[in-house]
Amino acid sequence: MYYNLYTKKSFQGINLEKLQATNLKGGFCTFNQARKLKGKIIKGSKSVARLVRKVQDSKEEEYRSYPVFHVSQIQFNNEVK
């Protein structure tokens, strides 16, 4: 299963195909989403895929891409500071 670790939603369409090509299963999230989850990307890690999202402003339509990291590349800090 391929899902967003932050939103818990499953990926669909071309993004799902890109994640399947990585041969990694489980949760994926962006850098900022990992930070919001009190995690940090392990030093030296590279994003596993660049996913796309359609953004529509009034009459214009554009696509934005963003890098995602696998849950194995994220170090979670369980300590409460």
CORRA-V999339 format. One record per backbone hydrogen bond with DSSP energy under -1.0 kcal/mol. CO is the residue of the C=O (numbers start at 1). NH is the residue of the N-H. If there is no record, write none. Layout:
BEGIN
co = (CO,CO)
nh = (NH,NH)
END
This chain:
BEGIN
co = (1,2,3,4,9,13,14,15,16,17,19,20,26,27,28,29,30,31,32,33,34,35,38,40,42,49,51,53,55,57,60,62,64,66,68,69,70,71,73,75)
nh = (26,11,28,8,4,17,18,19,20,21,22,23,3,71,5,69,34,35,36,37,39,38,77,75,45,68,66,64,62,60,57,55,53,51,48,29,73,74,42,40)
END
